[in-house]
Amino acid sequence: MAFGPIMRMPVGDMQIELAPLTRDVMKEFVRPGMQQHGVLKYLSQGVKVEEDEEEWYDIVRKDPTKLVWGIWAVESDQRTVIGTTSLESITRGHIHQATSGSLIFRKEYWGRGIASRIHMARTHYAFQHMGLHRVMSAVIHGNVASKRALEKSGYELVYVERNTHFTDGKMHHQDNLECLNPADPFWNQWWHGDRPTKRMVEARKRTIAAMQWASDNVTLP
């Protein structure tokens, strides 16, 4: 695994491309992105330098439990790397599942609807092409935009973990969410006779809508 295939989608007046990273672009992550408190404050990691990002790249490239994409914004003739998205801790047993994550380190691209569309594309790939039953994610309290973007693609809160993160002078809790494959065979296998909660039924509808958007708008060359 290690890197996911190219996926392209429209977001507003630009094209977003998810594609494998190359080692030479890792320096783009460092300044100013991964050295800004505003970018890092909801992440469990410190300031990065170029050597850190290159080391991370070398580790990821060989990790069979990860599927990672670089995120590029394509505007006119300019292609700019703006972040990463991933499926990690991929396991295949009686239930196939993974944990998802995303980072947009260029703040000028925040608030433009990119994150939610990336989640939709990644969710579609996880369920339609990998056959996963469940994708999990976590959001630190205060990171409202990240939680909202996940919810748009069908993630729903499972439980709150208290006092997981300290930033801006106080403790923050963590929301742990999951997105379930809405296709009948996977959905039924997950619940196996239990009654889904009303919240999960509503989340299933959002996931179906998100996957339909991805089916209509995301291309895999």
Contacts in CASP RR format, 6 or more apart in sequence:
PFRMAT RR
TARGET T0000
AUTHOR 0000-0000-0000
METHOD contacts of the structure
MODEL  1
MAFGPIMRMPVGDMQIELAPLTRDVMKEFVRPGMQQHGVLKYLSQGVKVE
EDEEEWYDIVRKDPTKLVWGIWAVESDQRTVIGTTSLESITRGHIHQATS
GSLIFRKEYWGRGIASRIHMARTHYAFQHMGLHRVMSAVIHGNVASKRAL
EKSGYELVYVERNTHFTDGKMHHQDNLECLNPADPFWNQWWHGDRPTKRM
VEARKRTIAAMQWASDNVTLP
1 63 0 8 1.000
1 64 0 8 1.000
1 65 0 8 1.000
1 66 0 8 1.000
1 67 0 8 1.000
1 90 0 8 1.000
2 60 0 8 1.000
2 61 0 8 1.000
2 62 0 8 1.000
2 63 0 8 1.000
2 64 0 8 1.000
2 66 0 8 1.000
2 67 0 8 1.000
2 68 0 8 1.000
3 20 0 8 1.000
3 21 0 8 1.000
3 60 0 8 1.000
3 61 0 8 1.000
3 67 0 8 1.000
3 68 0 8 1.000
3 69 0 8 1.000
4 18 0 8 1.000
4 20 0 8 1.000
4 67 0 8 1.000
4 68 0 8 1.000
4 69 0 8 1.000
4 125 0 8 1.000
5 20 0 8 1.000
5 220 0 8 1.000
6 17 0 8 1.000
6 18 0 8 1.000
6 19 0 8 1.000
6 20 0 8 1.000
6 220 0 8 1.000
6 221 0 8 1.000
7 17 0 8 1.000
7 18 0 8 1.000
7 19 0 8 1.000
7 69 0 8 1.000
7 121 0 8 1.000
7 125 0 8 1.000
7 218 0 8 1.000
7 219 0 8 1.000
7 220 0 8 1.000
8 15 0 8 1.000
8 16 0 8 1.000
8 17 0 8 1.000
8 18 0 8 1.000
8 218 0 8 1.000
8 219 0 8 1.000
8 221 0 8 1.000
9 15 0 8 1.000
9 16 0 8 1.000
9 117 0 8 1.000
9 121 0 8 1.000
9 214 0 8 1.000
9 217 0 8 1.000
9 218 0 8 1.000
9 219 0 8 1.000
10 16 0 8 1.000
10 217 0 8 1.000
11 112 0 8 1.000
11 113 0 8 1.000
11 114 0 8 1.000
11 117 0 8 1.000
12 112 0 8 1.000
12 113 0 8 1.000
13 75 0 8 1.000
14 73 0 8 1.000
14 74 0 8 1.000
14 75 0 8 1.000
15 73 0 8 1.000
15 74 0 8 1.000
15 75 0 8 1.000
16 71 0 8 1.000
16 72 0 8 1.000
16 73 0 8 1.000
16 74 0 8 1.000
16 114 0 8 1.000
16 117 0 8 1.000
16 118 0 8 1.000
17 71 0 8 1.000
17 72 0 8 1.000
17 74 0 8 1.000
17 79 0 8 1.000
18 69 0 8 1.000
18 70 0 8 1.000
18 71 0 8 1.000
18 72 0 8 1.000
18 85 0 8 1.000
18 118 0 8 1.000
18 121 0 8 1.000
18 122 0 8 1.000
19 69 0 8 1.000
19 70 0 8 1.000
19 72 0 8 1.000
20 68 0 8 1.000
20 69 0 8 1.000
20 70 0 8 1.000
21 57 0 8 1.000
21 60 0 8 1.000
21 68 0 8 1.000
21 69 0 8 1.000
21 70 0 8 1.000
21 81 0 8 1.000
21 84 0 8 1.000
23 54 0 8 1.000
23 57 0 8 1.000
23 58 0 8 1.000
25 81 0 8 1.000
26 50 0 8 1.000
26 53 0 8 1.000
26 54 0 8 1.000
26 56 0 8 1.000
26 57 0 8 1.000
27 50 0 8 1.000
27 53 0 8 1.000
28 81 0 8 1.000
29 48 0 8 1.000
29 53 0 8 1.000
29 81 0 8 1.000
29 83 0 8 1.000
29 105 0 8 1.000
30 48 0 8 1.000
30 49 0 8 1.000
30 50 0 8 1.000
30 53 0 8 1.000
33 39 0 8 1.000
33 105 0 8 1.000
33 106 0 8 1.000
33 107 0 8 1.000
34 40 0 8 1.000
34 47 0 8 1.000
34 48 0 8 1.000
34 53 0 8 1.000
34 105 0 8 1.000
35 47 0 8 1.000
35 48 0 8 1.000
35 49 0 8 1.000
36 105 0 8 1.000
36 107 0 8 1.000
38 107 0 8 1.000
39 103 0 8 1.000
39 105 0 8 1.000
39 107 0 8 1.000
40 46 0 8 1.000
40 47 0 8 1.000
41 167 0 8 1.000
41 168 0 8 1.000
42 139 0 8 1.000
42 140 0 8 1.000
42 142 0 8 1.000
42 143 0 8 1.000
42 146 0 8 1.000
42 165 0 8 1.000
42 167 0 8 1.000
43 103 0 8 1.000
44 165 0 8 1.000
60 66 0 8 1.000
60 68 0 8 1.000
65 88 0 8 1.000
65 89 0 8 1.000
65 90 0 8 1.000
65 91 0 8 1.000
66 86 0 8 1.000
66 87 0 8 1.000
66 88 0 8 1.000
66 89 0 8 1.000
66 90 0 8 1.000
67 86 0 8 1.000
67 87 0 8 1.000
67 88 0 8 1.000
67 90 0 8 1.000
67 98 0 8 1.000
67 130 0 8 1.000
68 84 0 8 1.000
68 85 0 8 1.000
68 86 0 8 1.000
69 84 0 8 1.000
69 85 0 8 1.000
69 86 0 8 1.000
69 122 0 8 1.000
70 81 0 8 1.000
70 83 0 8 1.000
70 84 0 8 1.000
70 85 0 8 1.000
71 81 0 8 1.000
71 82 0 8 1.000
71 83 0 8 1.000
71 84 0 8 1.000
71 85 0 8 1.000
71 102 0 8 1.000
71 104 0 8 1.000
71 114 0 8 1.000
71 118 0 8 1.000
72 79 0 8 1.000
72 80 0 8 1.000
72 81 0 8 1.000
72 82 0 8 1.000
73 79 0 8 1.000
73 80 0 8 1.000
73 82 0 8 1.000
73 109 0 8 1.000
73 114 0 8 1.000
74 80 0 8 1.000
80 106 0 8 1.000
82 104 0 8 1.000
82 105 0 8 1.000
82 106 0 8 1.000
82 109 0 8 1.000
82 114 0 8 1.000
83 102 0 8 1.000
83 103 0 8 1.000
83 104 0 8 1.000
83 105 0 8 1.000
83 106 0 8 1.000
84 102 0 8 1.000
84 103 0 8 1.000
85 100 0 8 1.000
85 101 0 8 1.000
85 102 0 8 1.000
85 103 0 8 1.000
85 118 0 8 1.000
85 119 0 8 1.000
85 122 0 8 1.000
86 100 0 8 1.000
86 101 0 8 1.000
86 102 0 8 1.000
87 98 0 8 1.000
87 99 0 8 1.000
87 100 0 8 1.000
87 101 0 8 1.000
87 122 0 8 1.000
87 126 0 8 1.000
87 130 0 8 1.000
87 132 0 8 1.000
87 135 0 8 1.000
88 98 0 8 1.000
88 99 0 8 1.000
88 100 0 8 1.000
88 101 0 8 1.000
89 98 0 8 1.000
89 99 0 8 1.000
90 97 0 8 1.000
90 98 0 8 1.000
90 130 0 8 1.000
90 132 0 8 1.000
91 97 0 8 1.000
91 98 0 8 1.000
95 133 0 8 1.000
95 134 0 8 1.000
95 189 0 8 1.000
95 190 0 8 1.000
96 130 0 8 1.000
96 131 0 8 1.000
96 132 0 8 1.000
96 133 0 8 1.000
96 134 0 8 1.000
97 132 0 8 1.000
97 133 0 8 1.000
97 134 0 8 1.000
97 135 0 8 1.000
97 136 0 8 1.000
98 126 0 8 1.000
98 130 0 8 1.000
98 132 0 8 1.000
98 134 0 8 1.000
98 135 0 8 1.000
98 136 0 8 1.000
99 135 0 8 1.000
99 136 0 8 1.000
99 137 0 8 1.000
99 138 0 8 1.000
100 119 0 8 1.000
100 122 0 8 1.000
100 123 0 8 1.000
100 126 0 8 1.000
100 135 0 8 1.000
100 136 0 8 1.000
100 137 0 8 1.000
100 179 0 8 1.000
101 137 0 8 1.000
102 115 0 8 1.000
102 118 0 8 1.000
102 119 0 8 1.000
102 122 0 8 1.000
102 146 0 8 1.000
104 110 0 8 1.000
104 114 0 8 1.000
104 115 0 8 1.000
110 145 0 8 1.000
111 145 0 8 1.000
113 149 0 8 1.000
115 145 0 8 1.000
115 146 0 8 1.000
115 149 0 8 1.000
116 148 0 8 1.000
116 149 0 8 1.000
116 152 0 8 1.000
116 153 0 8 1.000
117 213 0 8 1.000
117 217 0 8 1.000
119 149 0 8 1.000
119 150 0 8 1.000
119 152 0 8 1.000
119 153 0 8 1.000
119 155 0 8 1.000
119 210 0 8 1.000
120 152 0 8 1.000
120 153 0 8 1.000
120 210 0 8 1.000
120 211 0 8 1.000
120 213 0 8 1.000
120 214 0 8 1.000
120 218 0 8 1.000
121 214 0 8 1.000
121 218 0 8 1.000
122 135 0 8 1.000
123 135 0 8 1.000
123 153 0 8 1.000
123 154 0 8 1.000
123 179 0 8 1.000
123 207 0 8 1.000
123 210 0 8 1.000
123 211 0 8 1.000
123 214 0 8 1.000
124 210 0 8 1.000
124 211 0 8 1.000
124 214 0 8 1.000
124 215 0 8 1.000
124 218 0 8 1.000
125 214 0 8 1.000
126 132 0 8 1.000
126 135 0 8 1.000
127 135 0 8 1.000
127 181 0 8 1.000
127 182 0 8 1.000
127 183 0 8 1.000
127 186 0 8 1.000
127 211 0 8 1.000
128 211 0 8 1.000
128 215 0 8 1.000
131 181 0 8 1.000
131 186 0 8 1.000
132 181 0 8 1.000
133 180 0 8 1.000
133 181 0 8 1.000
133 186 0 8 1.000
133 189 0 8 1.000
133 190 0 8 1.000
134 178 0 8 1.000
134 179 0 8 1.000
134 180 0 8 1.000
134 181 0 8 1.000
134 190 0 8 1.000
135 155 0 8 1.000
135 178 0 8 1.000
135 179 0 8 1.000
136 176 0 8 1.000
136 177 0 8 1.000
136 178 0 8 1.000
136 179 0 8 1.000
137 150 0 8 1.000
137 155 0 8 1.000
137 176 0 8 1.000
137 177 0 8 1.000
137 178 0 8 1.000
137 179 0 8 1.000
138 161 0 8 1.000
138 174 0 8 1.000
138 175 0 8 1.000
138 176 0 8 1.000
138 177 0 8 1.000
139 146 0 8 1.000
139 147 0 8 1.000
139 150 0 8 1.000
139 174 0 8 1.000
139 175 0 8 1.000
139 177 0 8 1.000
140 164 0 8 1.000
140 165 0 8 1.000
140 167 0 8 1.000
140 172 0 8 1.000
140 173 0 8 1.000
140 174 0 8 1.000
140 175 0 8 1.000
141 172 0 8 1.000
141 173 0 8 1.000
141 174 0 8 1.000
141 175 0 8 1.000
142 172 0 8 1.000
147 175 0 8 1.000
147 177 0 8 1.000
150 177 0 8 1.000
150 179 0 8 1.000
151 177 0 8 1.000
151 203 0 8 1.000
151 206 0 8 1.000
152 206 0 8 1.000
152 210 0 8 1.000
153 179 0 8 1.000
153 206 0 8 1.000
153 207 0 8 1.000
153 210 0 8 1.000
154 179 0 8 1.000
154 203 0 8 1.000
154 204 0 8 1.000
154 206 0 8 1.000
154 207 0 8 1.000
154 210 0 8 1.000
155 177 0 8 1.000
155 178 0 8 1.000
155 179 0 8 1.000
155 203 0 8 1.000
156 177 0 8 1.000
156 178 0 8 1.000
156 179 0 8 1.000
156 199 0 8 1.000
156 200 0 8 1.000
156 202 0 8 1.000
156 203 0 8 1.000
157 175 0 8 1.000
157 176 0 8 1.000
157 177 0 8 1.000
157 199 0 8 1.000
158 176 0 8 1.000
158 177 0 8 1.000
158 178 0 8 1.000
159 176 0 8 1.000
160 173 0 8 1.000
160 174 0 8 1.000
160 175 0 8 1.000
160 176 0 8 1.000
161 173 0 8 1.000
161 174 0 8 1.000
161 176 0 8 1.000
162 173 0 8 1.000
163 171 0 8 1.000
163 172 0 8 1.000
163 173 0 8 1.000
164 172 0 8 1.000
164 173 0 8 1.000
164 174 0 8 1.000
165 171 0 8 1.000
165 172 0 8 1.000
165 174 0 8 1.000
166 172 0 8 1.000
179 203 0 8 1.000
179 207 0 8 1.000
180 186 0 8 1.000
180 187 0 8 1.000
180 190 0 8 1.000
180 200 0 8 1.000
180 203 0 8 1.000
180 204 0 8 1.000
180 207 0 8 1.000
181 187 0 8 1.000
181 190 0 8 1.000
181 207 0 8 1.000
182 204 0 8 1.000
182 207 0 8 1.000
182 208 0 8 1.000
182 211 0 8 1.000
187 204 0 8 1.000
196 204 0 8 1.000
END
